[in-house]
Amino acid sequence: MFMKYCKGDKVRFKDAAGSAVVLRMEGDLVYVEDSFGFEHAYQTHELIPHQHLEVGHVSIKDEKPKTSQPPAQQVDRLIIDLHSHELIESTAGWTKYDILNYQLDKARQTVSEARRRKVAKVLIIHGKGSGRLKDEVHHMLSRLGGLNYYFADFADGGYGATEVQILLSKH
């Protein structure tokens, strides 16, 4: 038994960030178009329907107020999500080349900012997709030097994200 999707349905990916629109179904295969306009085929079990759930505040009996701490983003690592819908309000008039270069510039700026602030790690979320953005990010990181990079832990995105470790200079 598999989920039935219709043309135009918005779906999310179980193992990657982002969403897509259903183009057509052929048996258990669902063909979707991602935010870059690329078509991909997924098994129905790899997709979930896109829906917004709103839940108000649920108070816990005798809950003690938590002391405020700065978010992890400000303390031990910077995070940048390179999905175009996260970086650009509207991609109308942008070419895929322009979008890719903008994403790479944002990744480079985040690594530079981490170095400036002496933050040891950067999480770059590039998504799984066709792998083009991931390949370009890895190529850019290899040229920067002074860092190590590897796929993130599964909880942080796995193959859809790259963890960058800034190597501290001994000077």
C-alpha positions in Angstrom: 0.0 0.0 0.0 1.5 3.4 -0.9 0.4 7.0 -0.7 -1.4 8.4 -3.6 -0.2 11.8 -4.8 -1.8 14.0 -7.4 -0.2 16.4 -9.9 0.5 19.7 -8.1 0.7 18.3 -4.6 3.5 19.7 -2.5 5.7 17.1 -0.8 8.7 17.1 1.5 11.5 14.6 1.6 12.0 12.2 4.5 15.8 12.3 4.3 16.5 15.8 3.1 15.5 19.4 3.6 13.3 21.2 1.2 10.1 20.4 -0.7 9.0 19.8 -4.3 5.8 19.7 -6.4 4.4 16.4 -7.8 4.6 16.3 -11.6 3.2 12.8 -12.2 3.0 9.3 -10.7 4.0 6.0 -12.4 3.2 3.1 -10.1 5.2 3.5 -6.9 7.4 6.2 -8.5 6.6 9.9 -7.9 8.2 12.4 -10.3 8.7 15.8 -8.6 10.2 19.2 -9.5 12.4 20.7 -6.9 12.9 24.4 -6.2 15.6 24.6 -8.9 13.3 23.2 -11.6 15.0 19.8 -11.7 12.9 16.7 -12.0 13.6 13.7 -9.7 11.9 10.4 -9.2 11.2 9.1 -5.7 9.5 6.1 -4.2 6.3 7.1 -2.5 7.8 6.0 0.9 10.6 8.6 0.5 8.1 11.4 0.5 5.6 12.9 2.9 2.7 15.3 2.2 3.6 18.9 2.9 1.3 20.2 5.6 1.4 23.0 8.2 0.6 22.0 11.8 0.2 24.7 14.3 0.4 23.9 18.0 0.1 26.5 20.7 2.0 26.7 23.9 1.5 23.6 26.1 2.5 24.3 29.7 3.8 21.6 31.9 2.5 21.4 35.4 5.1 22.7 37.9 7.5 23.6 35.0 10.5 25.5 36.3 11.6 28.4 34.2 14.6 27.7 32.1 17.6 29.9 32.3 18.4 31.6 29.0 21.5 30.5 27.2 22.7 31.8 23.8 21.8 29.4 21.0 24.4 26.9 19.8 24.6 28.8 16.6 26.3 31.6 18.5 28.6 29.4 20.6 30.3 26.5 19.0 29.2 26.4 15.3 27.7 28.5 12.6 24.9 27.0 10.4 24.0 28.0 6.8 21.2 26.5 4.9 22.0 26.9 1.2 18.5 25.9 -0.1 17.6 28.8 -2.4 14.2 29.3 -0.8 16.1 29.9 2.5 18.5 32.5 1.0 16.5 34.3 -1.7 13.0 35.7 -1.3 12.2 35.2 -5.0 14.4 33.5 -7.6 12.3 35.1 -10.4 14.8 36.4 -13.0 17.7 34.4 -11.5 19.5 31.8 -13.7 20.5 28.5 -12.1 24.1 29.7 -12.5 23.3 32.9 -10.6 21.6 30.9 -7.8 24.5 28.4 -7.5 27.1 31.2 -7.3 25.1 33.1 -4.7 24.8 29.9 -2.6 28.6 29.3 -2.9 29.3 33.0 -1.9 27.0 32.6 1.2 28.9 29.3 2.2 32.3 31.0 1.7 31.1 34.1 3.7 29.9 31.8 6.6 33.3 30.0 6.7 35.1 33.4 6.7 32.8 34.6 9.5 33.5 31.5 11.6 37.3 32.1 11.2 36.9 35.7 12.1 34.8 34.9 15.2 37.1 31.9 16.1 34.1 29.5 15.8 35.5 25.9 15.3 32.7 24.4 13.1 30.3 25.3 10.3 27.4 23.2 9.2 26.6 23.8 5.5 23.2 22.3 4.5 23.3 21.8 0.8 20.6 19.0 0.4 20.9 15.8 -1.4 19.3 16.6 -4.8 21.5 15.9 -7.8 24.7 16.5 -5.9 25.8 19.5 -8.0 25.7 22.0 -5.1 27.4 19.5 -2.7 30.1 18.9 -5.3 30.6 22.7 -5.8 30.7 23.3 -2.0 33.3 20.6 -1.5 35.4 21.9 -4.4 35.2 25.4 -2.9 36.2 24.1 0.6 39.1 22.2 -0.8 40.5 25.4 -2.3 40.1 27.4 0.9 42.6 25.4 3.0 43.0 25.4 6.7 40.0 23.2 7.4 38.7 19.7 7.3 35.2 18.8 6.0 33.1 15.7 6.0 29.4 14.7 5.7 27.5 15.7 8.8 26.0 13.3 11.4 22.7 11.8 10.3 20.8 14.0 12.8 22.3 17.1 11.2 21.5 16.1 7.6 23.8 13.2 6.8 24.7 13.3 3.1 22.6 16.5 2.7 25.0 18.5 4.9 28.7 19.0 5.3 30.4 19.7 8.6 33.4 22.0 8.3 36.1 22.0 11.0 38.2 25.2 11.1 41.8 24.3 11.9 43.2 26.8 14.3 46.6 28.4 13.3 49.4 28.0 15.8 50.4 31.7 15.5 
